[in-house]
């Protein structure tokens, strides 16, 4: 199967928006969407991967999310019709719009934007009041402080204020670490909840030098778990930060800390909470990614529910995993503030006897914004509002990012890198955050930053041989499609500009990438050097920030390279992780 720019435009239906589709603008009082039947004696609410999106936004779910090996055809690797069929979602419904990419543009005009912290605050308060005081808990799975220009400038401080007002009681982290230890600790001093991470330890050198740690004896940098009494029962929440921070990001941000999945330490912690602390329920607040959590659930006993994040998978029903000690439910709650997970538990002494889980889309048309949160958001935006409002361009197609191999936003970034830096080839990281923009929508500086705002944005140009380029693609592809989830890091494939290649995801490491060609059709030579542009390098660079390069290119009005970049996929014809497949 060949995936090129024109194919993806077909997938997303790049026709003009219909003006005749009715919006679902109804007050929250008249909408029964969020009237949940009471169940159990404890309610846990869960958000994750909001990526600092304080305002309602569009976010297109992937049309390509491939599973390989034992994960093929299983959640979260289902898209389009296969997803609807698996979870019993009616086509053309609001849920189909929220959870899939089917008819995204038409549905966006009909159902509007999702998320926004003011709307989320209204929903959270409503669901907490439904069960009464001291019977609920609000958790954040991380990736909350990064993803916008405002958060980047303030190093996440704005999101701390929003989190406090929302009422988050515990969180773990990933991109939060990329602000560095000083900024992270400064934010945590003002955060009213708990920051939990059982899997972050001091390096040997840092421990020898008495670096700051929650538990110097063990070397744990942060508090690993908290216990809260809900409805008269003791619920333990364990934090699991992203395991690969120093690998996926510059190590200079966290030089004194080591990460990892550390399931052996996790098992000891769970067992101790069960035996010594006599907890009645154990919840893992995870930023592993769903495939990793599914494997971990089969290895670690005593966890009742994993509330997962990182891979941005919106999965409406938990997956039950059987292990030596019983069953663990595994969830993943999407991204960009689009969803709120609602976990209702029936807890008895020492165990969870029953559970009910719902992943609710946060339709901004159905929820009145909370006045206090709205005022806070406006206050924080005001110093930057004029700069962010600058119109850079107009979207001539649906602009989106999320997908294993391709995103129209990423293609434009690659075009910008090649054009502005005079490069033959461009490489852009497969980040999963960034809002979507509809055809005809103004593209502002705020939109540009929502796709690029990180603490290491410098662009670069370097000489790479064809063999080195193949090696880079093979390495990233193995991170995405390794048959062992513990070797996956949870991003999408690096985006390429000015070239095409063939990928066989189910092949073994080193054998997935072949037939590399330049945009002019000439094969890349393994020994020949090429001028390659990129950004977000883990090594220090000196180039312009990518957002300036991207904005300059968009302002120029240059036509995108019609040849674009293509990926020929092999061995995926029966894979329901690609739109149009079974």
N, C-alpha and C positions, 0 to 999 in steps of 0.2 A: 504494500500500500504506500503510495506517495503522498506526503503531506506538504503542500506548498501554500503560499500566501492565498492564492485564489481558492484553494480547497477550504481553508479556514473561514474565508468570507462566506462561502456557501453554508458551512456549518452554522455560522452565527446569523445568517439571514440579513445581509447588509442592505436590505431595501430601506426606503425612507419610512420613518415612523408614521403609523396611521393616526390621524387626528380624531377618529371616531370612536376610539376605545374608551370606555368609562373608567375613571379612577375609582378606587374603593374608599374614597374619603368619607369616613364615618367616624363619629366620636367614639372614644373608648367606652363611653357609657352604653352606647347602643350595640356595640360589637360583642358577641359572645365568644370570640376567638380565644380569649384568655380566661374564660370561666372554667377552671379546672375542678373536677370532682375531688373532694377531700379524700385523702388516702393516707394511712400510716400515722406515725406520731413524731416524725422528724422530716423536715424539708431542707434540702441542700440545693442552692442555686449556683450555677457555674457559668462563667464566661471565660473566654480564652482568645488569645491572638487578636485582640482588638486593634493593635498597631496604631494606637493614639488617634483613632478616628472618632473625634468628639461629635462630628456632624453626621447626619444621615447621608448615605452614599449608595451608589450602585456598585455591585461587585458580582461579576459573572463567574459562576462555578465552572470547573473544567469540563471540556468535551473529550479530553484525553487524560486518563488517570489509570495507567496500566499496572496490573498485578502480574507477577510472574511466578512460576513454580507453584507452590502450595497456596499462594495468595491470589492466583488468577481466578476471576469470577466471584471473588468474595469481597464483602465490604472491608475497607473503603474503596476498593478498586472497581466501582461500577459507576457508569455515567449514563446520561440520557434516558432512553426508554428502559434500558436494563435496570437502572436505578428505580424508576417509577414502578416497574413490575415487582422488583424485589421487596419494596417497602409499601406497596399498595397505595401509591400516590396517584391521584386522578390527573390525567393530562389536562393542560390549560387551566389548572388551578393555581391559586396563590402559592401553595406549597411547591408545586412543580417549578414555578418561577424562582422561589427561594433556594431550592435544593439542586437544580440542574441548570444547564445552559440552553435548554430547548426554547426556541422562539424568544430568546432573551430580550431583543430590542422591542418586540411587540408587547411582551409581558411587562417590561420596564415602564412603558407608557401607560399600561393599564394599572399596575400595582404600586408603582412609585419606588422611592428609595427605602432602604432598610437601615436599622441601627440608629446611632446618635445617642450620646449619653443622657441627654435630657429625656428622651423617649424611653431609654432603658431604665432610667431612674424611676419613672412612673410605673413601669411594669414590675420592677423589682419590689418596690414598696407595696404594690397591690398583692403580689404573690406572697410576700412575707406577712402582710396583715391578715391574709386569708387563713393562715395557720396559727396566728396569735403570737404573742411575745415569747421569747426564749425557746421557740420551736423551729428556728430556721438558722441557716448559715449561708453566707455569700462568699464564694471562692473565685479567685482569678488565676488562671493557668499560665500567665506570663505573656511576654511579647505585648505588653500594654503601654510601655513608655516610649516606643520607637515606631516611626512610620509616617510622620508628617514633618514639615519644615519647622513648625512651631515647637514640637517636642524635641527636635534635634537642637535647635537654638537654646532651649531651656534645659537640655539634658534630662528630659523626663519630668521636670519639676511640676509642669502643668498637669500631667497625668496623676501625680501624687495627690494633688488637690482634688481632682475629679474622683479619684478612687476613694478618698476619704469621705466625700459627700455622698458617693454611691453607697458606701457602707461596706466595702470589701474588708473581710476579716482575716483573710490569709491569701498569700500568693506565692508563686515560685517564679523563676526567671529564665530568660534566654538573651534577647537583644538588650535587656537591661544591663547586662555585663559589659556591653560595648561602650558605655560611657566611662568606664574605668572605675577603679575601687573608690576613689575619693568622691566622685559624683554619686555613685551607687550608695555609699554609706550616708552621704548627706541627705539623699532622698529618703532612705530608710529611717533616718532620725525623725522625719516629718510624717512618715506613713503611720497611720494609726493601727493598722493590722499587723499580722506576723508575716515575715519573709521566711519561707521554709525551703530547705534544700539539703536533704540527707546525703547527697552524693558529691558535695564540694568539700575538698580537703586542702590543707596547706601542703605545699611542696616540702620536701625534706629540708631544703635550705631555709625556707621561710619559717618552718617550725623551729629549726635550730636558732634562728635569729629572733624568736619570740614574736612573730608576726601576730596580728590581732586575729583571734578566733573565738567562736562561741564556746567551744570545748577544747582548750589547749591540750588536754591529755590525749584525746583521740585525734586531734587535728581537724575536726569538723569546723568549717568556717562559719556556718550558719546554723540556726536552730533546725533540727531535723523534722520535728513534729510538734503538734499542739493537741491538746485534749479539750474539748468543749462539751459541757453538759447540755443536752437538748432534750426537752421533755422528760427530764429525770434519768436519761441514759447518757453514758459516756462515749462520745464519738471522737476517735483519733483521726487527725488529718496529717499525712506525711507529704512533704514536698520533694519533688523529683525535678531538678533543674535540667535544662538541655545538656546532654552528656558530652557534647563535642565542641564546647565553646572555644577552646584554644586551637582547635583544628579548623573550624569553619570561619573563624575570625582572627584578626591579628592577636598573637599571643601577648603583645605588649600591653593589652588592656587588662589582662589577668595574670601577670607574671608569677604571682605567689600561690596560685591556686591550681589544683588538678581536678578534673571532672571524671566522668565515666558513668556507666549504667549502675555498676556496683550492686548487683542483685544479691550477692552474699551478705553485704552489710545491711541491705534492705530487709532480707529475711530475718536477720538477728534483731533488727529494730521492731519489726512486726511481731515477732515472737515475744519480745520483751514487753511490748504494749499489751499483748494478750494475757501474758502470765503475771507480770509484776504490777502493771498499772490497771489490770482488770477492766479493760475497755470493752464496750459492747458492740462496737462497730469500727472498722478500719477503712478509711478512704485514702487512696493515693491520688494526690494532685500532681499530675504528670505533665512534663513537657518533652517526653520522649519521641512522640510521633506514634500513630496508631499501630503500625505493624510491629514496632518495638514493644509497645504495651501488650499486644496480643501474645507475643512470645514470652514476655516477662510474666504475664498472668498464668502461664502454664508452668512456670518454674518456681514462683514464690507463693507460698500458701499463707492463708490468713487474711488476705485483702478481700474485702467485700465488693468494692467498686473502684475502678480506675477512672477518674475524670481526666481525660486526655486532651492534649493540644499539640501544637507545633506543625503538624502536617496540614492544617486547615481543612480537614475532612469534616463535612457536616453529615453526620450519620444519625438518622432519626431514632433508631432503636439500638439498645446496647447489645453487644455480642457476648454471649456466655461462654467462658473458657473453663473447662474442667481441669483441675490439678489434683495433686495428692491429698490436699486437705479439703476439697470441696469445689465450689464454683466461684469464679470472679467475673463480674460484669465489666466490660470494657466499652468506654464511650469516647467520642471526639466531637467537640462542639463548634466546629467551623471557625470563622474568622471575621474580622472587620466590624465587630459589634452587631453582626446580622442575626445572631442567635443567642438565646438564653437556655441553658440546660436546667431542667427541673427534675431533681431526684427526690422522690418521696419514699421514705423507708418505714417499714414496720419493724421496730426494734424490740426484742425481748431481752431478758437478762443474758448477756454474753453472746448474743448472736443477732443477725438480721434474719427475720423470718420471711419477709417478703419485700419487694421493691417495685416501684413504678417509675419509669423515666420517660420524659418528653423533651424534645428539642424544639423550642418555640422560635419561629422567625419573628424578629422585632420589626414589624411593619410600622413605619413612622406615620403612615396615613391613618392608622388605627389607634394611635396612642398620643394623648396630649402631652406636650413637653412639660417636664417639671420646671416650674418657674425659677426655683433656686439654682438648679443645675444650668438652666438656660442663661441665667444672669452671670454665673461663674464663667461659662464658656465665652460669652460675649466680652466679659472683662479681660480674659486672658488673650483673646484674639485681637482686641482693639489696637495694641501697639504695632501689630504686624499686618493689619487688615488691608491697608492701601497697597503694600508691596505684594501681598498674596493675590489681590484682585486683578492685577495686571493681566490683560488678555495677551497671550502669546500667539495663539493660532485658533483655528476652528477644526474640530474633529471631522475628517472627511469619511470616516468609517467608524465602526465600533472599535474602541480602544480598550484593550483588556490585557491582563498578564497571565493569569493562572492557566496552566496546562503543562503537561510533561515536557513538551518539545518546543512550543511556539506560543507567542503572544504578540499581538499587533503593537502594543506599547514597546515591548522589547525589540521588535523589528525596527521601529523608529529610532530607538536608542542606538542600535547597531548602525543604522544609516547615518546618524549624527556623528558617531565616533569615526566612521570611515571618511565621511565628507570633511568634517572639521579638522581631523588630525591626519588627513591624507594617507590613509592606510588601505591596504588591499583587503584585509580581513578584520573583523571586529568580533570580540567575545564579550558577552554580558552575562552576569550571574543569573541563575534561575531562581530569583527570589519569588516568594509566593504572596507577598503583600503588595498593596497598591490598588487604588480604586479604579473602576471602569468608567469610561466616558462614552456617551451616545453620539451617533452621527449628528452633526449640526451643533453640538454643544461647544461653547467656548472652552478652550484649554487655557487655564490660568497658570500663573506661577505657582499657586498652591497645588494645582494638579501635577505640575512637573515635579515638585518636591515630594508629593505623595508617592511617587515612583522611584525616587532617588535619594531621599534624605537619610544618610547614614554618617557615622563619625569618621569613615575612611573613604571619602568620595572621589579622591584624586584619580584623574585619568592618566593613562600612560601609553606609550608606543614602544614596542620592542621587536627585535628580530627573532623569529621562531622558525625552525625548520618544519617541513611537513610532518616528519616523524614526531617532533615535539607536540605539534598541534593534535595529531592523532592520540598521543599519550594523554594529553589534557582531557580530550573527549572521553577516552576510555576510563580514566580515573573518575570523572564526574558520573559517567553512566553506571559505574560499579556502585557508587554511593546511592544511586537511585534504584538499581535493579539487582543488587546482590541478593542471592536466595536466602541468606541469613540476615534477618532484620536487624540484628545487632551491629551489622556493618553498614547500615543505611543511615544517612544523615538527614534525610527528609526534605531536601530541596527538589527543584525541578532541574531538567537538563540545562547546561550552559547554552545560552542563545548564541547563534552565529550569524554574522553578516558577511556577504561577499563570497560565500562558499556553500556547498551542499555535501551531504554524506548519507551513507546507508547505515541504519542501526538495526541490530537484531537483539532485542532486549533479553531474550531467554538464553542467549549464548553465555559462555563462561567468560571470566575476566580476561581482557586483552583480545577478545574475539568478537566484540559487539559492534565495533566501528570499522567500516570499510568504504571503498569507493569515494574517497574525498576528492571533491572537484571545486575549482574556482567558479565564480559566477559566469565566467565566459565559457565554461564547459571543459577547460583543461584540467587534467588530473594534477593534484598536488604531488610533488616529488618529495620523498622522505628526506632527501639530503639537501634540498634547496631551501633557502631562507626566504621568509615572507615578512612584510611589514604588518604587524598586528597591533591593533588598538584595543584597550579595555579599561576597566575601572574596578574598584572594590578589591584591590589586591591585598593579600595578607601581609605583603612586604611594603615598607614605606615607599611612597611615590611623591613626585613633585608637580604633577600636572594640574590643570584647572579642575575644579570640582565638576563632576559629571552633570550636575543640574545646569551649570552655566553653558557647557558644551551643548546640552540637549536644547535648552531654551534658545540659544543662538541659531541652531539649525532650524528649529520650528519657526522662528521669526523670519528667516530667510525665504520661506515659502518654497524651498526646493522640492521638486517632485521626488517621492520615494523611488528607490531603485526598483524598476519593474521586475527585475530578475529575482530580487529578494534572496531568500535562502530556502532551501528545501531539505526535507528529511524523508528518506525512503525507509519505511518500516517493513521489516520482514518477520514473519512468524506470528502476526497478531490478527490474522483474519477472523479467528473465532473468539477474540478477546473482547468481553463486554466492557472493558475499560476504555474503549474508544467509541465515539459516537457513530451510530449506524451499524454497530455489530450486535450480535445476539444477546 
